Amino acid sequence: MNGMEAVSKILGKEKLDQFFADLSKPNKENAVPRGRVANVFLVILAEGELVIRHEGGEDVTLATLDGEKYPMILHEKLISAWRREMLEQLRHDYDNNKEETNKIRGKSDEWHCSLRPTAAAGRKEERIGGLCRECPNCMIFGYAVGEEEKYNLKSRIEGDVYLSTLPERKSVVIRTFNAVDEPTHTTFIQSEGARTGALFRLSLIKVGTPFVGKIALKDLSPAEFALSLYTLVNTTRIGGIKSDFGKIRIIIPAIALCDHEVSSGYEIFEEVKEIDNASEIVRKINAHVKAFENECQVFTSNDFSTVITDIVSKNKHDIIKEAWNNGLNFKKSIEEFIKSK
């Protein structure tokens, strides 16, 4: 099954080509955005307690809306977990199909790609190293310029914040933990003649807290779109201390294919704030998205996640192989576009 067949089965409709890029071969016209946008609406449900930190040192990042404080997850936090999940899937497929994938790459060396932060020096910002700049992950999510490259590649997946439907007073719990000192097996540590406590506290997102938001996938091929959705719904942990916390479930209630981006995470939040029932949130999101039927192809469900997993998992290698070809053709398209200017 190819990418377009998979997308048609997921959405239950054929002839959707106009909303996806044809990356079956290099074409410099594909190097610039051409108004092919998949608006994907999300519910992120906490199935365990979450440690959601961002810059600034606070345990929970809060947005003040209508006089109340609501926890939020920044898009970069989801992207980080999502991108790692996709890399796991690509590595698994590569291990089982090295010769075939290397033939697509046109290389015989061992492929490897990873998100590897490199330490900042002086005033320089921390950079991410280890990216191969050739795999579907790099070509979908983008990368910073390498020594041999002449351009940065922007992510074709965009998003904003994912807001909790419940305010801080209903969605955050503060817990105290013991840090046991291994040598003494106590929760007190003797340090320079002073006895110090080894207790610490964390502000945690409560189990069952829903977050809502929307992402825009732009100018993806059908195979890239199917692979992106599959790895998104199989992203099962997010945030800090993921060995102990961070279990989530991602629900996709609605997808709107359009020539532009519609709605936002904030608009959805306004529809569902103070609601803690996931089914009711899904119902309201679907009603909200149906308002765009005059300008978009709108698809709604209780949750597309199950059908996405079922269809893509049965055809995963074919879809990943197509995504490899598509990504490398996209790269060649960009290079042709640069040379023509």
Disulfide bonds with the S-S distance in Angstrom:
none
